[in-house]
Amino acid sequence: MIHAKKSLGQNFLKDKKTISAVVACASLDLPVLEVGPGKGALTSALLDAGHTVTAVEKDDRLIDFLNQEFIDQVQSGQLTIIHGDSLELLPESIGFQDRKYQIVTNLPYYITGIFLRKTLEHSVRPISVTLLLQREVIDRIIARDGKESILSISVKIFGTVKKICNVPRKYFSPAPAVDSAVLYISDISDRRIIDAGITINNFFTTVKAGFAGKRKTLHNNLKNLFLEKNKNFTDIINAIDCDEKIRAEKLTVDQWITITQVLNT
């Protein structure tokens, strides 16, 4: 029996309803890149639904297991299993350079932030990402409390976010210390960046500066950028039509785009 490795942050999903909810987010028209298939519970459901899957697994113990468990699908070409680290492999290196694809994943939570950043900012982006995350992190990304964050803005600039369902910790083996949820990011592209005539680097420089001091106003956080760019804060306020004492957490993606445009034109 293969047990979860604590060092790899493994928690194997076992709940069939959650698995079905994740699979339902995936389009049959696009190949699936599954990151971290584990023992193949989600892989099996994707294959049964008719998806073509490329599965990337870091744990070398699971490679032979997966190849034996899905021997027929591997031989038919419906499933390709790759031994590697998802944070190091580039989409184009595993066949997604010239075709659209989607990502489905139950990643270790400690690498989710960097995985999302690398995936969304990379030039060969998926059309959608469906993933399990800590419930509280997804709630921050959705920002239902009206408080945006660097994380939520960083995801929303590239796609549309939706929480699919909550996933209690008991649905995993071993059970993690927190409850989870399924996040669906759709319509992923850099179109908003391109249409605005700004760069990804300028956008994130502005956003990170705006959130630099949690208790500070937008004006205080951005004043160094104003000086550097020789801009007036009044121009910013007029452009985004807001109060002078507004804080970064209250700004929308569109307002951040506008601020970036003002600072860099």
C-alpha positions in Angstrom: 0.0 0.0 0.0 1.2 3.5 -0.9 0.9 6.0 1.9 0.8 9.7 1.6 4.2 11.5 2.0 4.0 14.3 4.6 7.2 15.8 3.1 5.4 16.3 -0.2 2.2 17.6 1.4 0.2 14.8 0.0 -3.5 14.4 0.9 -5.3 12.0 -1.5 -8.9 13.0 -2.4 -11.4 10.1 -1.9 -14.9 11.7 -2.1 -16.7 10.7 -5.2 -19.1 13.7 -5.3 -16.2 16.1 -5.0 -14.3 14.3 -7.8 -17.4 14.5 -10.0 -17.7 18.2 -9.3 -14.1 18.7 -10.4 -14.5 16.6 -13.5 -17.7 18.5 -14.5 -15.6 21.7 -14.8 -13.4 20.2 -17.5 -14.3 20.5 -21.2 -14.2 17.4 -23.3 -12.9 19.6 -26.2 -9.5 20.2 -24.6 -6.8 17.9 -23.3 -6.3 17.8 -19.6 -3.0 18.5 -17.8 -3.4 16.8 -14.4 -0.8 18.0 -11.9 -0.3 15.6 -8.9 -2.5 12.7 -9.8 -1.5 10.9 -6.6 -3.1 7.4 -6.6 -5.3 8.3 -9.5 -8.8 8.8 -8.1 -9.3 12.0 -10.1 -7.4 10.5 -13.1 -9.7 7.6 -13.2 -12.8 9.8 -13.3 -11.4 12.0 -16.0 -10.6 9.0 -18.2 -14.0 7.5 -17.6 -15.6 10.7 -18.7 -13.6 10.5 -22.0 -10.8 13.0 -21.4 -7.3 12.7 -22.8 -5.0 13.3 -19.8 -1.3 14.1 -19.3 -0.5 13.5 -15.7 2.6 15.0 -14.0 3.6 13.3 -10.8 6.6 14.2 -8.6 6.5 11.1 -6.3 8.6 8.4 -7.9 6.8 5.7 -5.9 3.6 6.5 -7.8 4.9 6.3 -11.3 4.9 2.5 -11.6 1.7 2.3 -9.7 -0.1 4.6 -12.1 1.3 2.9 -15.1 0.0 -0.4 -13.9 -3.3 1.0 -12.7 -4.0 2.5 -16.0 -2.1 0.2 -18.3 -4.8 0.1 -21.0 -5.3 3.9 -21.2 -1.5 4.4 -21.3 -1.2 1.9 -24.1 -4.1 3.5 -26.0 -2.6 6.9 -25.7 -5.5 8.3 -23.7 -3.2 8.8 -20.7 0.4 10.0 -20.6 2.2 9.8 -17.3 5.3 12.1 -16.7 7.6 11.9 -13.8 8.5 15.4 -12.9 8.1 18.5 -10.8 5.2 20.7 -11.9 7.0 23.8 -10.8 9.9 23.0 -13.1 8.2 21.6 -16.2 7.1 24.1 -18.8 3.9 23.4 -20.7 5.7 23.5 -24.0 8.1 20.9 -22.9 5.3 18.3 -22.5 3.4 19.0 -25.7 1.2 22.0 -25.1 3.1 24.7 -27.0 0.7 24.7 -30.0 -2.6 23.6 -28.6 -5.1 24.8 -26.0 -5.3 22.8 -22.8 -6.8 22.9 -19.3 -5.4 22.1 -15.9 -7.1 20.0 -13.2 -5.2 19.5 -10.0 -5.2 18.5 -6.3 -1.8 20.1 -5.4 -0.1 20.2 -2.1 -1.3 23.5 -0.6 2.1 24.9 0.2 3.1 25.2 -3.4 -0.3 26.4 -4.8 0.6 30.1 -4.7 3.8 29.8 -6.7 2.1 27.3 -9.0 -0.7 29.7 -9.8 1.7 32.6 -10.4 3.9 30.5 -12.8 0.9 29.1 -14.6 -1.1 32.3 -15.1 1.9 34.5 -16.0 3.5 32.0 -18.4 3.0 32.7 -22.1 1.6 29.2 -22.7 -1.4 29.5 -20.4 -4.2 27.0 -20.0 -7.8 27.9 -20.9 -9.0 27.0 -17.4 -7.7 25.8 -14.1 -9.7 23.7 -11.6 -8.0 23.1 -8.3 -8.5 22.3 -4.7 -7.3 24.8 -2.2 -7.8 25.7 1.5 -11.3 27.1 1.8 -10.1 30.3 3.4 -7.6 30.9 0.6 -10.4 30.5 -2.0 -12.6 32.9 0.0 -9.8 35.4 -0.2 -9.5 35.0 -3.9 -13.2 35.4 -4.4 -13.1 38.4 -2.0 -16.7 38.0 -0.9 -16.0 40.2 2.1 -15.2 43.0 -0.3 -11.5 43.0 0.6 -9.2 42.3 -2.4 -5.6 41.1 -2.0 -2.5 40.8 -4.1 -3.5 37.1 -4.6 -7.1 37.8 -5.6 -6.1 40.6 -8.0 -3.3 38.5 -9.4 -5.7 35.7 -10.3 -8.6 38.0 -11.5 -6.4 39.9 -14.0 -6.0 36.7 -16.0 -9.4 35.0 -15.6 -12.9 34.6 -14.0 -13.0 32.9 -10.6 -15.8 30.8 -9.2 -16.0 28.6 -6.1 -17.6 25.3 -7.1 -18.1 23.6 -3.7 -16.7 23.2 -0.2 -14.7 20.1 0.6 -14.5 19.0 4.3 -11.2 17.7 5.5 -12.6 14.2 6.1 -12.9 13.8 2.3 -9.1 13.4 2.1 -6.7 10.6 3.2 -5.0 11.5 5.4 -7.2 14.4 6.5 -5.5 17.8 6.3 -5.7 20.3 9.1 -8.1 22.6 7.2 -11.2 22.4 5.2 -10.9 22.9 1.4 -12.9 24.0 -1.6 -12.8 23.7 -5.4 -11.9 26.8 -7.3 -12.6 27.2 -11.0 -10.6 29.8 -13.0 -12.0 30.2 -16.5 -11.4 32.3 -19.6 -7.7 32.6 -18.8 -5.7 35.0 -21.0 -3.6 38.1 -20.9 -6.2 40.0 -23.1 -7.0 42.6 -20.4 -3.3 43.5 -20.1 -2.8 43.7 -23.9 -6.0 45.7 -24.4 -5.0 48.2 -21.7 -1.6 48.8 -23.4 0.3 48.0 -20.2 2.8 45.2 -19.3 2.4 42.5 -16.7 5.5 43.8 -14.9 4.1 47.3 -14.6 0.8 46.0 -13.5 2.2 43.9 -10.7 4.7 46.6 -9.7 1.8 48.9 -9.1 -0.4 46.4 -7.3 2.4 45.2 -5.0 3.3 48.8 -4.1 -0.4 49.6 -3.4 -0.6 46.8 -0.9 2.8 47.4 0.7 1.4 48.8 3.9 -1.7 47.0 5.0 -3.0 49.8 7.2 -1.9 52.6 4.9 -4.0 54.4 2.3 -3.4 54.0 -1.4 -1.9 57.4 -1.5 0.7 56.6 1.1 1.6 53.3 -0.4 2.0 54.6 -3.9 3.6 58.0 -3.2 7.1 56.7 -4.1 5.8 55.6 -7.4 4.2 59.0 -8.0 7.6 60.7 -7.4 9.4 58.2 -9.6 6.9 58.5 -12.5 6.5 62.3 -11.9 2.7 61.9 -11.5 0.1 63.6 -9.3 -2.1 61.5 -7.0 -5.1 63.7 -7.9 -4.8 62.4 -11.5 -5.1 58.8 -10.1 -8.2 59.7 -7.9 -9.9 61.4 -10.8 -9.2 58.5 -13.2 -10.6 55.8 -10.9 -13.3 58.0 -9.4 -12.8 57.2 -5.7 -12.2 58.8 -2.3 -8.7 60.1 -1.5 -8.5 57.9 1.6 -9.3 54.7 -0.2 -7.2 51.6 0.7 -5.9 49.1 -1.8 -8.2 46.3 -0.7 -11.2 48.2 -2.0 -10.0 48.6 -5.6 -11.2 46.4 -8.5 -9.0 44.9 -11.2 -10.2 47.5 -13.7 -9.2 50.3 -11.3 -5.7 48.8 -10.9 -5.4 48.7 -14.7 -6.4 52.4 -14.8 -3.8 53.3 -12.2 -1.1 51.4 -14.0 -2.0 53.2 -17.2 -1.9 56.6 -15.5 1.5 55.9 -13.9 3.0 54.6 -17.1 1.8 57.0 -19.8 
